[in-house]
Amino acid sequence: MNRLLIRLPVFGALLIVVSCQKETMSQSAGPSSTRDEGVPLRFGSLAVTGSDIDHYLAENPNISRETALKALEERARLVQAALDAGMDEDPLARAEISRILISRLRETRLDPQLRSIASQPIPESRLREIYESRKDRFQSAEKRQVALLWLNPGDNPERIAQYTDKLKQARDWLLSNNELLRNPGEGFSVLSVDHSEHASSRFKHGILGWLEHEGAQDSVAAAAARIAFSLEKPGDVSEVVALPEGLFLVRFMDAKPASVRPFESVSAELEQSERRRMQQDAEAAFLSSVMSRESSGPLDESAN
């Protein structure tokens, strides 16, 4: 029976349960009904009011008033039976009643504010103010296209000397090749196959890709980026650089300068973010107003 009570489809049943908890239970809970002025039906401690009928008819427009009264009578009798059985003290029923009451409170007190915020225009001046305060978020750092020859000699001194000499020879060959020097887009050309152990770039002319000065995911790419950003102009080739990550020969191929996305391209994003902030503030204020109301204090579990 308690599950039937909890799942009654019309919110009026909930109101009946709550209101009757405020009334004295001295009235008869028997099957007879009485009529008071302004109260079409009464069953025990429960009253079916005109607003209950109007609400039921609004949700069921294709039924007659008589049918509505019969349905409300049945519902009221079921609710009274549940109250007589103590279901208003059942934890599951109380939790469900609390959930619905909170939902209705939000629907009537908070949701209109949220809808108003969602529909009202946000002045462009406000959006530009936000844009200026967060301009760093819309700035992209300079990027450089980098080619790499990389060898990993480990801690072996002989191999370090051998690999260093190998990369120096590759550098000398490249600098003597005028056609490759004039075309930075070639990276290290055929050199990468025999002069690099970097798996992802070895068979792509050593081309590692576009890198920022900071932010590369792996240590080899991060080291290559630092070397590339020490070079002056596209086409430049570094010296052979020995680092803990290995031996590097880096070529600076091309550059994309740092840029800032214009206000016009981010205004919609800013507006959406500002609406979300305003709605979050409204929700926080709503909760704060509820929590600041005087209460009877914490539950005294010993009283149970």
C-alpha positions in Angstrom: 0.0 0.0 0.0 2.8 2.4 0.8 4.2 2.1 -2.7 0.8 2.9 -4.1 0.6 6.0 -1.9 4.1 7.2 -2.9 3.5 6.9 -6.6 0.1 8.7 -6.8 0.4 10.7 -10.0 -1.1 14.0 -8.8 0.8 16.3 -6.6 -2.3 17.1 -4.6 -2.1 13.8 -2.8 1.2 14.9 -1.4 -0.2 18.2 -0.3 -3.0 16.3 1.5 -0.5 14.1 3.3 1.6 17.1 4.4 -1.4 19.3 5.4 -3.0 16.6 7.4 0.2 16.2 9.5 -0.4 19.8 10.7 -4.0 19.0 11.7 -5.2 17.3 14.8 -6.2 13.7 14.2 -9.3 14.0 16.4 -11.7 13.9 13.5 -13.1 10.5 12.5 -11.1 8.6 9.9 -14.2 6.5 9.0 -15.7 6.0 5.5 -18.3 8.7 5.8 -17.8 12.1 4.2 -19.0 15.5 5.1 -19.2 18.8 3.3 -18.0 22.1 4.7 -18.3 25.5 3.2 -15.6 25.8 0.5 -14.6 22.1 1.0 -16.5 19.9 -1.5 -15.4 16.6 0.2 -13.9 15.6 3.5 -12.7 12.1 4.5 -11.5 11.8 8.1 -8.7 14.3 8.5 -8.4 14.9 4.8 -10.1 17.6 2.7 -10.5 17.7 -1.1 -10.7 21.4 -2.0 -11.8 23.2 -5.0 -8.3 23.9 -6.1 -7.6 20.1 -5.9 -10.5 19.6 -8.3 -9.4 22.3 -10.6 -5.9 21.0 -10.7 -7.1 17.4 -11.5 -9.4 18.7 -14.3 -6.5 20.7 -15.7 -4.4 17.6 -15.9 -7.3 15.5 -17.2 -9.3 17.9 -19.4 -11.3 15.1 -21.1 -13.1 13.9 -18.0 -16.2 15.3 -16.3 -16.2 17.0 -12.9 -18.1 14.0 -11.5 -15.5 11.6 -12.6 -12.8 13.9 -11.1 -14.6 13.9 -7.8 -14.8 10.1 -7.8 -11.1 9.8 -8.6 -10.2 12.3 -5.9 -12.4 10.5 -3.4 -10.6 7.3 -4.1 -7.3 9.0 -3.8 -8.2 10.7 -0.5 -9.5 7.4 1.0 -6.2 5.6 0.0 -4.2 8.4 1.5 -6.2 8.3 4.7 -5.8 4.5 4.9 -2.0 5.1 4.5 -2.0 7.7 7.3 -4.0 5.4 9.5 -1.4 2.7 8.9 1.4 5.1 9.9 2.9 5.5 6.4 3.6 9.2 7.0 6.3 8.0 9.3 7.8 5.5 6.9 11.3 6.6 5.9 10.8 5.8 2.2 7.6 7.8 2.1 9.1 10.7 4.0 12.1 10.7 1.7 9.8 10.7 -1.4 7.7 13.5 0.1 10.9 15.5 0.8 12.1 15.1 -2.7 8.9 16.3 -4.3 8.6 19.3 -1.9 12.2 20.3 -2.7 11.5 19.9 -6.4 8.4 22.1 -6.1 10.2 24.7 -4.1 12.9 24.9 -6.8 10.3 25.0 -9.6 8.4 27.9 -8.0 11.3 29.9 -6.4 14.5 29.2 -8.3 13.5 28.1 -11.8 11.9 31.4 -12.8 15.2 33.2 -12.0 17.1 30.7 -14.0 14.8 31.1 -17.0 15.1 34.9 -16.7 18.9 34.7 -16.8 18.7 32.3 -19.8 16.6 34.7 -21.8 17.9 38.1 -20.9 20.6 39.6 -23.1 24.0 40.2 -21.7 25.4 43.6 -22.7 28.3 43.6 -25.1 30.1 46.0 -22.8 30.0 43.3 -20.0 31.3 40.6 -22.5 34.2 42.9 -23.6 35.0 43.5 -19.9 35.2 39.7 -19.4 37.2 39.3 -22.6 39.9 41.8 -21.5 40.1 40.2 -18.0 40.7 36.7 -19.5 42.6 37.7 -22.6 45.4 35.2 -21.8 43.0 32.4 -22.2 42.5 33.3 -25.9 46.1 33.7 -26.7 48.0 30.9 -28.5 51.7 30.7 -28.1 54.2 30.7 -30.9 54.7 27.4 -32.6 57.7 26.1 -34.6 57.8 23.3 -37.0 60.8 21.1 -36.0 62.9 18.4 -37.7 65.0 16.2 -35.6 68.0 13.8 -35.8 68.3 11.9 -32.5 70.7 9.2 -31.4 70.8 7.6 -27.9 74.3 6.5 -27.0 73.5 5.9 -23.4 76.4 6.3 -21.0 79.0 4.6 -23.3 81.8 7.2 -23.9 82.9 5.5 -27.1 79.4 5.5 -28.5 78.9 9.1 -27.4 82.0 10.1 -29.4 81.0 8.0 -32.4 77.4 9.3 -32.5 78.5 12.9 -32.0 80.8 12.6 -35.0 78.0 10.9 -37.0 75.6 13.8 -36.4 78.3 16.4 -37.1 78.9 14.8 -40.5 75.2 14.9 -41.2 75.1 18.6 -40.3 78.1 19.4 -42.6 76.5 17.5 -45.5 73.2 19.4 -45.0 74.9 22.8 -44.8 76.8 22.0 -48.0 73.6 21.1 -49.9 72.3 24.5 -51.2 69.0 23.0 -52.4 68.2 21.6 -49.0 69.2 24.8 -47.3 66.8 26.8 -49.5 64.0 24.4 -48.7 63.4 24.1 -44.9 60.3 22.1 -45.6 62.5 19.2 -46.5 63.6 18.8 -42.9 66.7 16.6 -42.9 65.6 14.8 -46.1 67.3 11.4 -46.5 69.6 11.9 -43.6 67.0 10.9 -41.1 66.9 7.2 -42.1 70.5 6.5 -41.3 71.2 9.2 -38.7 68.3 9.0 -36.3 66.8 6.6 -33.9 63.6 8.6 -33.3 60.9 6.2 -34.4 58.0 8.6 -35.2 60.1 11.0 -37.4 62.9 8.8 -38.8 61.0 7.9 -42.0 59.4 11.3 -42.4 62.6 13.4 -43.1 63.0 13.7 -39.4 60.0 16.0 -39.2 58.8 16.0 -35.6 55.9 18.5 -36.1 54.7 21.8 -34.7 55.9 22.4 -31.1 55.5 25.2 -28.6 58.4 26.3 -26.5 56.8 24.5 -23.5 54.2 21.8 -23.5 55.6 18.8 -25.4 54.4 15.6 -24.0 57.6 13.5 -24.1 61.1 14.5 -23.0 62.8 14.1 -26.4 60.2 16.4 -28.1 60.5 18.9 -25.2 64.2 19.0 -25.6 64.0 19.4 -29.3 61.5 22.3 -28.8 63.9 24.1 -26.5 66.7 23.8 -29.1 64.5 24.9 -32.0 63.4 28.1 -30.1 67.0 29.0 -29.6 67.5 29.3 -33.4 66.9 32.6 -35.1 65.1 31.9 -38.4 63.4 29.1 -40.4 66.0 26.9 -42.1 68.6 27.3 -39.3 70.3 24.1 -38.0 71.6 23.7 -34.5 74.9 22.4 -33.4 75.0 18.8 -32.2 73.6 19.1 -28.6 74.3 16.5 -25.9 71.6 16.2 -23.3 70.6 13.6 -20.7 67.9 12.5 -23.3 70.5 11.8 -26.0 72.3 13.6 -28.9 70.2 16.1 -30.9 70.5 17.8 -34.2 67.5 20.1 -34.7 66.3 22.1 -37.7 63.9 25.1 -37.4 61.6 24.6 -40.4 58.8 27.2 -40.1 56.9 29.3 -37.5 53.4 30.3 -36.5 53.5 33.5 -34.5 51.6 33.9 -31.2 48.1 35.3 -31.7 45.1 36.3 -29.8 41.6 35.2 -30.8 39.5 38.3 -31.5 36.5 39.2 -29.4 34.1 38.5 -32.2 35.2 34.9 -32.5 34.7 34.2 -28.7 31.8 36.4 -27.8 29.3 33.5 -28.0 31.6 31.4 -25.8 31.9 34.3 -23.3 28.1 34.8 -23.2 27.5 31.1 -22.5 30.1 31.1 -19.7 28.6 34.3 -18.2 25.1 32.9 -18.2 26.3 29.7 -16.5 28.1 31.8 -13.9 25.0 33.9 -13.2 22.8 30.8 -12.9 25.3 29.2 -10.5 25.3 32.4 -8.4 21.5 32.4 -8.4 21.4 28.8 -7.2 24.0 29.6 -4.5 22.0 32.5 -3.3 18.8 30.4 -3.2 20.5 27.7 -1.1 22.1 30.3 1.1 18.7 32.0 1.8 17.2 28.6 2.8 20.2 27.6 4.9 20.2 30.9 6.8 16.6 30.6 8.0 16.2 29.8 11.6 15.8 26.1 12.4 15.1 24.0 15.5 18.7 23.0 15.6 20.4 19.6 15.0 18.5 16.4 15.4 18.5 15.0 18.9 18.9 11.3 18.2 18.5 10.4 21.9 14.9 11.5 21.7 14.3 8.5 19.4 
